[in-house]
Amino acid sequence: YYVFKQHIAEFMPIIYDPGIAESIREYSQFFITPQNAAYLSVEHPEQIEESLKNTAMGRDIELIVVTDADARKVAFGAFVGTALEWYDFFLYATAASLVFNKAFFPDQTTFVGTMLSFATFAVGFVARPLGGLVFGHFGDKIGRKKVLVLTLMIMGTGTVAIGCIPSYASIGIWAPILLILCRVAQGLGLGGEWGGAVLMSFESAPAHKRAFYASLPQVGLSLGLLLASGVIGFFSAVLSNEAFISWGWRIAFIMSAGLLFVGSYIRSSVH
């Protein structure tokens, strides 16, 4: 399919010309994207291309060919990035239930320490709406791809940092403070990721596949949950309980550095 891309100031009079309005309604979908540009995605460009150029009154219209392979690549990038971000998010949830009460709240009873661990987990949900507002705004201004690469880096960096935080026994109260700060970073990253990934998949998809492509980030959530549970389950199975609580759980978080590199590469390569 094709995308007619033009600055809004030049494009709006063209698409609302009475002579082609019916063709546009029948064969395409119009929407506005970052950099104040207007996109008209067209399944059958031969139906309206000539009319558009004639109506342009001598002005050039930029015609960009977007293949199905391009759309699939965008959707795959959104899917992989979302899966990795949810992996980071759910990894924290699993570790909070098994380890964090001992590593970061050892002076508390088992019950209180576990509740405090889950309280830090809840901090991420508080930060998510703010991340959605901030990164959604910049996604409209500078482009979704750049913002989604940034949110992936924020999320991954926060996760790796959690794996490197010294325990309460080493640095005292600073351990839970650093844990909360990293959790806030995770929440901001995921908040910006979710809406941006869905929108990028939707905007790049052929008209008859938009709902399917936009649903792929939701599938990424399930994959991220499975990955997080599987990794924690693996290390808890192959290590002794003492080794897992002491240092084994950190490997799962530090592994996110490799996943961050892969996800950033895939996202940076989409157009």
Disulfide bonds with the S-S distance in Angstrom:
none
